[in-house]
Amino acid sequence: MADIPLTPEQEAEAQRLYKVIEQAFLDEARQTARLLASKDDRHLLGATEFDLRDRAHRLAAKALESALEGRKKGGIGARV
């Protein structure tokens, strides 16, 4: 995948997010490797496959949560 062109502000936000979610990714990669190593060939698909998908979804949710936390919170202001 090609690099995504970013403004300096966006690059700073990308670096902030990377630092926030890096450990979660590393932890998940370690657990994924351990899960796969624990299975023989006939057990890699099926339940293990669904477990891996669930882990990937949790990781994606963590990334989105981290992005949202870094943004300004606010709603629509009241009309004056």
N, C-alpha and C positions, 0 to 999 in steps of 0.2 A: 504494500500500500504506500502510495506517495505521501510525502509530508504535506500536512495541511498548512497553508500560509496563515499566519496569525499576526495580529498587531502586537506591539510590545506589551500592552496591557493583557491581551489574551494569552500571550506566552507566559507572563508572570502568573496568571491564574492557572494555566496548565501545569506549571512547575509546583504551585501550591497543592493542587489536586494530586499530582504524582506523589508528593511526599506524604500526603494524608492516606492514600489508598495503597501505597507500595507494600506496607507490611501485611495488609489484608491479602493482597495478591500472593505474596511469598508464603504466608501461612497456608493459604488454600492450595497452592502448588505443591507444597510439602505433603499435605494431607491427601491430595489427589494421587501423588506418586505412591504413597503408602497404600492407599486403597487398591490401586492397580497392581502393585507388587503382591498384594495379598490374594489375588484371584488367579485361578488357573484359566487356561484358554476357554474352557466351556462356560465359565461364569463371568466373562468380560461383558457380554451383552445381557440384555434383560434388566434385572434389578440394578446391576452396577451401572448400566447406561443411564437409567433414570436418576440414580444417585448423583452421577456426574453432572447431569443437566440441572438438577436442583442446586448443586454447588455453584455452577456457573451463573444461575439466576440470582442466587444470594450475593455473589460477588458483584454482579452488575447493579443490583439494588444498592449495595454499599457505595459504589462509585456514584450513582445518581444522588444518593443521600448526601454524600460529601460535596457534590457540586451545588446542591440546593442550599446546604448550610452556609456556604461561602457567599451566597448572594444576599442582597438586601431583602429584608423581610418587609412587607408592607402590602397593603391592599389598595383598593380604590378609595381615594380621599372623598370626604363628604363635600357635597356641593355647598357653596357659600351663597 
